[in-house]
């Protein structure tokens, strides 16, 4: 127990001078959320977590600071032998995650520049949750059904204001990989990953964005130089006799992305779009075959991976008279699709209706349709249906019940999850 409390106590002690000195400007808040997910197929718990998130924030005319600490009780035990029963962290595991902790300096070093330093979540793009131009922060895909989340990274961000335009520059000194869902990335054999290390020339990344408003629209152009945050396979070793995969090697290829995006409205119709032109570094996909008769081991290069490709999103939303809300997006390429031949198409839609002065919200039709081969849809498709009901008994409490119902065929994101139909129940209180 002491080992688990030590990081939290250390953070509190470090923050105490800030709290005492800036008590008048300090804001403390956060939320508690419970999330329970049950599989339809066998009635087993898929997730049973409780999250406590603490937020500290304060500001003056010259600076602003913000920090967010997440504490997660995963609701599952990790006992594998009798010795595990003597360790509280094994019986009731808890995870600490410093999501963000940064300081903003206004008008520094020049009056037209704002500077942000520290761990921060930077999201670029205008689309709803799926942003091909947002490559600075790695994706948090730990819950693939709750997509769009990002991990915080330590960075230096500057905003230069020129009239109504803003130029944003970001420098990231160290590389952070994406958090992957274990149920979708099953690895056969031994798996190793080559990481960039800690040398700045290998691990650092940079990005630049230009934003200008035009009439009722915001226009953006950006550039990212860094790495894929999801690992790519570059070598597979198999056994000639058994045909089993013995090992796989992964790494994080270099990447450049040129992006454009817009958002705005025409009358009451909201529209947005964004596109990223991805330029990966060249690398070879190699297969090593052991126990080949007469030859022993042979190595063959299957293909080079270097084709640029475009990922894009276009969408719209509209609120009808009576409060019925509709949101629709067409997506070409998801976060985990990192080569030209892996891109799938998605049609995502959501309908919501609120009742009783917004105390009850029903989403009877939230769906995703996908295919990786428009010429052979009957053998490559995915269908997801996610009905949901929200209830707000008071302003700061949300109760949520819904389901993920998934089906499909072939090689695509939704079909790979078809055995994960779930009922979920959430409860959240903000403070």
N, C-alpha and C positions, 0 to 999 in steps of 0.2 A: 504494500500500500504506500509505503514511504517513497519507493521508486517512482510511483505514478504521480504522486502529489508534488514531487520536487520540481519538475518543469513548470507546473502551474504556479507554485509559490514563488519561483524565481521570477517569472513574468510579472506577478503582482508586485513584488518588491522593486523591480526595475521601474514599474510605472508609478510607484508611490510618490516620488518627487514631482512628477508631472501632475498627478492628481492634487497634491497639496498646493503647488504653486499656482495652478490654473483651475482651482475649484469652481470659480464663478463661471468659466466658459466650458467646463467639462460636461459632456453629455454621455450618460451610460445607458445602454439599451441592449436589445438582443431578442432571442426567441428560444422557445423549447418546442421541439417537434418530435412526435412519435410516428413511425412509419412501419406498418405491418403488411406484408405481402404473403399470400397463400396460393400455392399452385392448385389449379383446378384438377390436374391429372391424378394427383395422389394425396391431396390435402396437406402436403408438407409445407412448413414455413420456408419461404424463400428469403425473407428479410424480416427482421424484428428489431429495428434500431430506435434509439432515442438520442436526439441531438440537442445539445445546449450550446448556443452561440452567444458570445459576449462581445459587445461593440463599445469601444471608447472613442470619443470624438470631441474635438475642441478647436477653437479658432480665435484669432485676433485679426486686426487689420493687415498684419504683415505675414501671418502664417496660419496653416491649418494642419491638424494631425488626425489620423484615423487608424484604428487597429481593430481587427476582428479575429477572435480566437474561437475555434470550434472544438467541442468535446463530444465525442461520439461513443455511446455504449452500443455495441453491435448486437447485443441480445443473443449471443451464441457462445457456447463453451468450447474450449480447445483442449479438453482433457483427452489424452491418449494413453496415459498410464496412471498408476496410483499416485505417483509423485506430483502430478498436476493438480491434485486435490489440495495440496498444501500452498498453492500460489493463487492469490485472489485474481491476478491479471490473467490467469489461465481459465479460471472458472467464470469470471465476468470481465472479459477484455474491454478496455477503454482506450480510445485513440485521441491524441491531441493534434490539432492542426492549426498553425498560425496562418490563417487565410490571407490576411493583409496587414501591413504595418508600415505606414509611410508618412512623410511630412511634405506639405506643400509650402513653397516660399513664393509669395506674390511679389511681382515686380522685381525679380532677382534673376540675373545680375543687372538687367536693364528694366526700365519701367514697362516695356512692352512684352516682357517675357515672364512666364510663370514656370517654376521648376518643381518637379515631384521626384523624391528620392525614397527608395525603400521597396518593400514587397508589395506588389500591386497586381490587380487583375485588369488587363487592358483588352477591351473588346472593340474591334473596329467592324464596320459594315452596317448595313441598314435593314437586312432581312430579319425575320423572326426566328431567332435561336440558331439557324444554320447560316454561317457567315464565311464564305470562301476567302474573303479578304482579311479575315481575322486570324493571323498565324503567329502572333507574338507570344501569347500564352498557350501552353499545351492544353489539350482537351482533357476534361475529366469524364472518361467514359465508364467509370466504375458501375454506374447504373445506366446502361445503354438505352433504356426506355425513358429516361429523363435526360434527353440530350440537350446540348447547348451550354453545359457547364464548363468552366475553365479553372485551371489551377493558377494561383498567384506566382509571380516570378519577381526576383530582385532586379530592379531596373532604374535607369535615370530617364525621366521623361520631361521634355521641354515643350511649351506652347508659345509660339511667337505670333502676336496679333498685329495684322497689317490691315487697317480699316475693318471691313466686315469679314475678311479672310483670316484663316488660322493655319499656321504651318506647325505640325507636330513632329518632333524627332524623338526616337526611343533608342537607347543603347542598353543591351542586356549582356552583362559580362560572363554569365555562366549558363550552361545548357540544362534544361529541365525536361525530362521525358513525360509523355502523356501517361495517365493512369488508365489501365485497360480493364475490361470486364473479363473475369476468368472464364465465364461460361461461353464466350465467343472465341477466345484465343487459346484453344487446346493445342498444345505442342506435343508432337510425337518425338520420342527419343530424347537425347540430351540437347539442351538449347543454351547457347552462349550469345551474349550481346557485346559488341564492341562499342564503347562509349567514347565521346570526343576527348575525355580527360579534362584537365583544368588549365591548359595553356590557352591564353586569350585568343591567339590566332586561330585556334581550332574550335573553341567553345563559345565565343562571343557571337552575338547577333545584333542586327540594327534594322531600323525601319523608319520610314518617312511618309508623312501624309499631308496633303493639301486639301483644305475644305473651304468652300465659298457658297454662300446662299444666293440663289437666283430666283427671284419672285417667290413662289410658294414652295420651292424645292431647295434641298441641300445637296450639293454635289461634292464628291470626294474622289481623289486620286491618290494611290499609295503604292509603296514599294517595300518589300521585305527581303532581307538577306539573312538566312539562318539555316536551319535544318528542319527536316520532318521530325515531329515529336512522336510519331508512331513508327516503330522499327520496321525495316524492310529485310526480307530474306535475301542473302547473297550466296549462300552455299548450303546444299543439302547432301548428306551422305546416306546412301542406302546399301542394303545387302542384296547381292545378285540372286542368291539362293532363296532367301525368305521374302524378298521384296519389301522388307520392313525398313522404315526410316530410322537410322541409327542416331543421327544428330542433325541439328540445324544451326546455322550461324546468321545472326542479325546485326544490323548496324543502322545508324541514323544518317541518311544521305544529306548532303548539302542541297539547299533549295533557294530559288529566287521566285518571288511572286509579284507580278504587276497587277494591281487591282483598281477597279473603278466601281463606284456605287452611287446611288441616288435615293432620295426619299422625299415625299411631298404629297400633295393632295390636289385633286381636280374636283371642285365643288366639295361634296362630302365624301368622295371616294379616295381613300388612302392608297397610294401605290408606292412600291419600292423595287429595287433591283440591284444586284451586284454581281460582279464577275471577277474571277482571279485567273490570270494566265500563269500556270505553274511551269517552272523551268528546272527540272531536277538535274543533279550532276550525273554524269555517265558512270554506270557500274555494270558488271557482268553477273548474271545469274548462272551459277556453276553447280553441276551435279558430280559427286564423287561416288563411284560404285565399287564396293569391296567384294572379294571372293569371286571375281570373274574368271571362268576357266581359261587356262593358258596365260592369262594376263595378270591375275592378282587384283590390282587396283587400277582403275582407269578414271581419268578426270575429263569431263567434257563441258564445254561452254554452251549452255542452252540458248542464250540470247543476251543482247545488250539492253539495258533499261535506261533510256535517255530521252524518250519522246515527250516533248512539251504537251500540255493539255489544258483545257479550260473547264473550270467548275463555275456554275452560275446559279443564281436564284432570282426569280421574279415573282412578285406577289401583290396582293391587294386585300383590303378589308373595308367593310361597310357596316354601319349600324342603321337598321331599318326602323321605321316608325313602330313604336311599341317596345323598342329595346332589344330586338333580335340582332345579334352580332354574328357576322360571317367573316372568316379569315381563310384565304386560300393561297397556297404557294406551289410553284413548280420548281423542283430542285434537280440539278444535274451534278451528281457527285456528292458523296457524304464524307465526313471527316476521316473515316478509316479507309477510304478508297484513294490510294496514293500512287497509282499508275494509270496510264491512259486506258489500258484494256480492262481496268477494274471498275470503271465508272458506271453507276446505275442511274436511272431516272426515277423521280419520286413525285407524286402528287399528294399534297398534304392539305387537309381542310379541317375546319372547326366551326361549329355552330354553337352559340351560347344564348341563353335567355335568362334574365333575372326577374325575380318575383318578390313581392312584399318588401318594397323599398330596399332592394338589393340584399336582403337577408338570406335569400335562397337563389342559387344559380345552378342551372342545369345545362349540361353539355351533352345532348342526346346523340350527337354525331360528330365525333372526332375520328378521323380516318387517315390512313396512309396507304397508297397504292404504289407499287414499285415493280420495275423490270430491268433486267440487264441486257435484254435482247428484244427489241421492238418487233423484230421479224419472226420471233418464236415465243410469243407471250404465253401460250398455253403450257409451255414447258419451263418457263422462267418468269415467275411472278411472285409477288408477296402482297398480302392484304392484312392490314391491321385495323382493328376497331376498338376504340377506347372511350366508352361512355363514362360520364363522371357527374357527380352531384356534390355541390358545395353548400354548406350551411354556416352562417355567421350569427350565432346567438347574441354576441356583442361585437363591438367594432374590432377588438384585437384578438378574437378567437375564431379559428377556421376549422371546421370539421369537413372531411372530404372522403367520399367513398366512390370507387370506380373499378374498372377492370381493363386488362389488356387481353384482347382476343386476337390471336395471330395465326395465319395460315399461309402457305406458299409452296412453291416447287422450284427446283433449280438452285442456282448459286446466287443468292442475294441476301441482304441484311435481314429482311423480315422473315424469309423462309428458314434462315438459320436459327431463328428463335421460336419456331412454331410450337415447340414442346414447352414453352414457358408461358402459357396462358395463366394469368394471375388475377386474383381479387386483391385489391389494396384498400387499406383504411388509414387515414392520416388524421392527426390532431395537432394543431399548432396554436401557440399563444405568443403574441409579441408583447414585449415590455420595455 
